[in-house]
Amino acid sequence: MTKEEQGKHTSRKMNILIIYQFCTFGGVERAVLNRARTFRKHHQNVNISVGYLRDHGALHSFQTYIHTNELDDHLSAFLLREEAMPDLAQYDFVFIIDTPQLFKHTLHAGNVFIECHTPTFKNRQYLERLPENIRGILVPSHAFKSILQEEFQGLPLIFVLPNPVAEEFFEIPAPVNDRIYSAAPLAYFARVDDELKNFPETASIFELFAADENIMFAVIGRGVGDAHLLCSLENKKILGKTFLRDQIGFDAAPAFARMIKDHRGLFLSSSKGESFGLS
């Protein structure tokens, strides 16, 4: 390859398609944003297209965040239909995140990889029956890679692609005594459920500080309005000192982190097994 040909090759935009089942205010979206920001920071000519099968109320916020933060040249998000899949040949790489129902639409593509993010054993059993055209599996940590290798035999090559805490969270300035509350918050920021997240354990930790006037609680995540959850917090005598919010937009997450920092609060991990920086 001549130098001129090499220059043309390196200047060509790389196109990546990521496919996931649900668009939520979740870890997958943060992982994608981290990648787009990294490509932009290091002046890489890469575009990520993210196609979702369903919108769980987060797509507009996600698209707005992309535009507001001038990531349009590196990232786009949209809904796609199984019966109208795009031409996969137009992409350099296709990454399917825990969405095995699409395998039947990608059997003849030679650029398809799997991303396995789910910490739930039953939800990753699809790895037992991967199509032969899958070129590899991406996971967020070496620990998770070891788990998959123990659970399944004959898997394709497994690559580790970590997802650290985004730089924008480190850029939050030091506390400036701009306090809203008199107490320090213990914060939980994730979907509220018993299967994939550890909110029951978090609520038990909250209960230990029920009588401490210097401690309050903040819970943000889908499911906080559930009557059973509210009754549980009431029974633990912590509902009256708990800030509850169903969801916040992607642009508000750093502001929420700043509020916790300004009040010298603490985040509690929302995860049972995911190896993501924000867990």
N, C-alpha and C positions, 0 to 999 in steps of 0.2 A: 504494500500500500504506500503510495506516494505521500509526501507531506501535505499536498493539496487535498488528497482524498481523506487523510486523517483529519484535517481541519474541518472538512465538510461533515465527517462522521461525528466529531465531538460537538459540532454546533447544532446538529439535528436535535429537535425536541424529542425526549423520550416520553411516551404515553403509557400510563398505567391505569388499569381499571380495577377497582376494588368493589366487590359485591357483598352486601350484607342484608340480612332479613329485615331488620327494624332500624329506623332512624329515631334515636332517643337522645336524651341529654346524658350520654353515658361515656364509658371508657373507650369504646371503639372510635367515637367521634374525636375524642381528645387525642387518641393515637394517630389518627389521620391528620389532625391539625399539627401535631408535633412534626410529622414527616414533611408536610408542606412548608412549615416555617424553617425547617432545617435545610431543605432544598433552596429556599429563597436566600437564607443567610449565607450559604456557601456558593451562591450564584450558579446553581445547577439548573440546566434547561430541562426540567422535568414537570410534567403535568399529571396530576392525579384526578381521575374521574371516579366518583363514588356513586354507585347505583344501589338503591334500596327497593325492596319489595313492598314495604309498608312504611307509612309515616305515623309514628306515635306522638305526634304533636311537636316535634323538634326540628323538622326540616326547614321551615321558614327562618327560625332563629339561627340555624346552622348556616344557611345561605347568606343571611344578613351579616353574620360574623365574618364570613369569608370576604364579603365585599368591603365591609367597614375596615377590616385589617389589611386590605389591599393584597389579598392572596389569590385574586381571580386568575392570575397568570399561572398559578401552580395548583389550583384546586377548584373543583366544581362538584356539586351534589344534586342528585335528581332521583325521581322514581323511575323504575323500569318494570316492565311486565314480562313474566316468564314466556308468554307466547310471542313476544316481540323483542327478543334479545338482540343487542347490537352485534355487529360483525366483529368477532373477537380478534380477527386477523389484523385489525387496525391498531391494536395495542401491542406494545413490546412485552408486557407482562399482565396477567390477569390473576388477581388474588381473591379467592372465595373464602370469606370468613364464616365458618360454622353454618353454612347454608347448603347442606347436601342435596336438597331437592332440585338444585340447579345442575347437578352433575350430568343429568340426561341431556342437557342442552349444550354441554361443552365437551362431549366425548371425542370429537374430531379435532379439537384445538391442541396445539403443541406448546402453548405458552401459559398453561394454567398451573398455579400453585394453590395450596391450601394454607389458610391461617387458622390455627386452632387457639382460641382464647378462652373457651368455656372451662370453668373449674369443676363442672359437674360431670361425674363419671358417666352417667347414662346419656348425657348430651353429646359426648364425644365418641360414642360407639360407632358412629358412621365411619370412623377411621379403619374399622375392621374390613370394610368393603369399598375401598377406594378404587376408582377407575384406573386403568393402566396408563392413561395419558397424563396423570398428575405428576408433575416434575419434582415436587418437593413440598415440604411442610414448614411454615414459619411459626415460631412460638416466641413469647416475650421473655423467656429466661432459661438458663441452663437447668434450673431445678425442674421447670415444666417439661423440658426436653427429656430429662431422666424419667419423669413419670410416664410419658408416652412410650418411651422405649421399654419400660417395664410392663406396661399394659398390653402392648401390641407387638406382634412379630411381623417382620417383612415390610416395614414402612419405608417409603421413599426417604431420601436424604432430609434431615431436619436441620433448619437454619435458625439461629437465635437472633432476633431483631428486638432489642430492648426498647422499652417505652418509658423514658425517664420523666420526671416532673418538668413541665414546660418552663422555659426561662422567664416567661412573664410572671410566674409566681415567685421567682427569686428576686424579681425587680420591684416587688412591693416594698415601699420604704419602711423604715423603722417606725415604731409607734410615735405618735405626736400628741398623745393625750386627748385625741378627738373621740372621747368615749360617749357611747349612747346609753350603755347599761352600767350599773354600779358593780355588777358581778362579772366574773370571768366565765366565758362559755366553754362547755365541752360540746364539740360539734360532730355531727354525723351527716355526711353528704353523699347520699346514694339512694337507690330504690329501696323501699322499705318492704322486705319480705323475709321469710324464714328459710327458704330453700337455697338461694344463691348468696344472700348476704347474711351478716351476723347481727342484725338489729336486736334480736332477743338478748344476746350477750351485752350489747351496748346499753340496752335499757336496764339491765341488771347492774351495770357499772354506774349508770345515772342514779339508780336507787340508793347506792351507797352514799351519795351526796345530797340526798333529799332534804336534809335538815340544815345543810351548810348554806348560810346566807351569802357567802362569797362566791358561790358557784351557781350558774344557770346552765340551761341546755339549749342547743339549737339543732333542729332536725330539718333537713331539706331533702326531699325525695318523693317520687311517685308513690302514693299509698298512705301519706300522712293523714288523710281525711277519713280513713277507714274507721268505722265505729268501734270495731274490736280493739284497734290500736289506741284510740282515744280513751276507751274504758280501761285499758291496761295501764296507761300512763296515770289516769286518775286513781286507780287502785294503788299504784306505787307512790302516790302523793307527790308527783312531779309534774303533772300537767300544767299547773298554775305558774310554773317557772320555766316553761319550755316554749321557745320560739319555733313555730311550725310553718313550713312553706312547701307546697306541693312540688314546685320546680322553679328554677331561675334560668334565664338565658345564658348562652355561652359567654357573652360579654360581661355578665354580672358575676361569674365565678371568681375572677381575681379580686373584685370588690368585696365579695363575701370573705375570701381568705384574708384580705386586709383588715376587715372588721374583727375577725377572730384574733389576728395578730395585735391590733391596736388594744384589744382588751386582755392581752396576755392569756389567750385561751389555748385550747388544745383540740386537734382533730383526732378522732378515733377511727381506726381502720374499718371500712365497711365491708371488707372482703373475707371470704373463707379460704380463698386459694389463688386469686388472680395475681399475677406478678406485674402489676402496673404501678407506675410511680405514684399516681394519685390515690391508690388504694389506702 
